[in-house]
C-alpha cells in the first residue's frame, strides 16, 4: 500500500510511480506493459547481481532434511516442522509460497523457516510472506526464522514482520541456536 512507500526499495517505488503517471496522463494498457518491462529489467539486474540461478519453494512431501537436521529426535520432528526456502522470493513465486500454510502438518506447533539461501525478497514476496505468517499465527503455530540474509532481514524489519508480527527473539542466525531455543522453551512438548 501507499503507507509502505517509504519502506520499500526505490526501484519498486519508481516502477509504481511510472505506471501511475503513465496511466493517468497517457494510456492504462501501455502503462501496465511498460511497468511490467521495467519490473522485469530491474529484477533481472538484481538477480544477475546476486548470481543466483534457481528459486525453489518445495512442497512438504518433497522437503529434504539438511545434514544438521538428521539427528533430531522423533518428538522434535513431530512437533517442529522445518521449511527450507531457496532462491529469491519475488512476484513469480508468491502464489506457490502462499500454499505453505496449508502444507504444515496438524501435529506441528512450531514452524522453523530456514532462509539462509534466500538472498532477495521483493514487495510481492514480502506481502505473500506476511499473509502466510498471519495465517499460521491464527492457527497458533509459533514461527521461527533461521539464517536471514541482510536484504530480507532489513525489509522484514522495516515493514514490521520482524518486531511486530514475529518477535526478534524468534529470529536466529543459525540452526544450532534455534534448536537450543526450541528445546529450552518447549521442553514439555518435546519429551
N, C-alpha and C positions, 0 to 999 in steps of 0.2 A: 503494500500500500504506500500511499504518499507519505505517511508519517515515518516510514523507514528509509526515505531518500537519503538522509544524512548518514545512514549507517551502512548502505550497500556500496559496492565498488563503483568507482567513477564510470567505468566503461558501460555498466548496465544503466546508470543514470543517463549517460549520453545517448544510448540507444533509445531509451524511453522518451527522452526529450525530442529527439529527431523524429520519431514516429508520431508523437503528439503534434508537433509543429507541422509536419507534412500532412497529417490527416486533417488538421484544422484549416490550413491555408492552401492545400492543393487537392489531394485525392486519397481517400482512405485505402483503396486497394493497392496503389503504388506505395503508400506509406508502410503498410504491413510487409509488402515484398522487400522494400529497402531495409526495413527493420530486421527481417529475417537474414538478409545478406550480411548486414553489419554484425548481427549477433554471431553468425557463423564464422565470419572473419576474425572477430575478437576471440571467439572460442578456439578456433584452430591455432591462432597465435599463442594463446595461453597454454594449450596442450602441447604445442611444439616446444615451448619454453620449459615445460615440466618434463618433457621427454618420456612421457608415459604412453604406452601403446594399447592398453586394454582397460576396459571398465567391466567390473564383474559384481553383480549382486545376485547371489545364487539362492536357490530355494533351500529350505531346511533339510530336505531329503538329500541334497547334493553337498551339504556342508561337510568339509573335511576338517578334522582336528589338526591343529598345528602341533609341533613337537612338544611344546611346553604344556599342552593340554592333555596329552595322552595318559598321564599318570594320575589324573583326578579320580577321586572316589566316585562310586556309583551314586551315592546320595547327592554329591556335588553336581554331577551331570544331570540328575533328575530334577533338581531344584533351580539350577542356574543354566540358562540357555545362552550359548555363546554364538554371536553372529559376526562373521567376518565380512568387512566391506573392502573392496579393492578397486582402485581407479577413481577418477573424478566423478562426483555426483552432480550431474547437470541436467538440463531440460530433457534430454533424450532418454533418461533412465528413471525419471521421477515416478512414472506410473508403475514400473516394476518394484520400485523401492517402497511405495505406499502399501504393497501387499505384505510387507514384513510382519505387521502386527497380526495378520491372520495366520501366519506360519508358526507362531510361538506355541509350543505345546501347553496344554492346560495345566500340567504339573509344574511348570516353571513359574517361580515367583520373582525371579531376578533375571534381567537381560543384560548381558555384558556385550557391548558393541565395540569390536576391535577395529579401529580406524587408522592404524599405522600406515596402511597402504592407500589412503585417500589423500591425495595432495591438494585437491581443489574442490570447492563447492560453490556453485553459482546460486543466484537468488532463488530460482525454482527448486533446486536441490535442497536449499536451506528451509524453504517453506514446506516441502514434502517431508523433510526430517522432523520439523516441528509438528506437523499433523500426525505422523506416526507416533511420536513421543507422547503427544496429548492423548491419543487413543490408548496407548499402553498404560499411561498413568491412570486413566479411567478404569482400566482392568486391574488396578492395584499391582502392577508389575514395577519393581524397582529397576531403574535404568542406570547402568554404569558405563562410562566411556573409557576406553583404554587406547593410549598411544595417539592422541590427536596431533596432527601436524600443524604448523603455525597458521596457515591461512584459514583452514576450517575452525580452528580454535578461536582465532580472532573474531571471525564472523559470528560464530555461535555465542560468544560473549557479548558482542555489540548489539546483537538482535535480541538478546535476553534468554536464549535457550539455556546457556550455562549461567547460573546465578539466580534466575527467576524460576525457570521450569525444572531444571536439574541443578541441585546444589553443587558448588565447587568441590565439596568433599567426595562427590561421586565421579570425579574426573581423575584418571590416573595416568601417569607417564608410562608405566609398564604393567605387564600381566601379573608379575610377581606381587607387586604392591596391591593390585586389585584383588587378587586371590586371597591375600592376607586380610584385607578389609572384609571380604565376604565371610571368611572363616571366623574372624573375630566378632563381627556384627550379627551373624546369623548362625551361630553355633548350634542353637536349638533345632533348627530345621535340617541341618547337615549331618545330624547324628544317625 
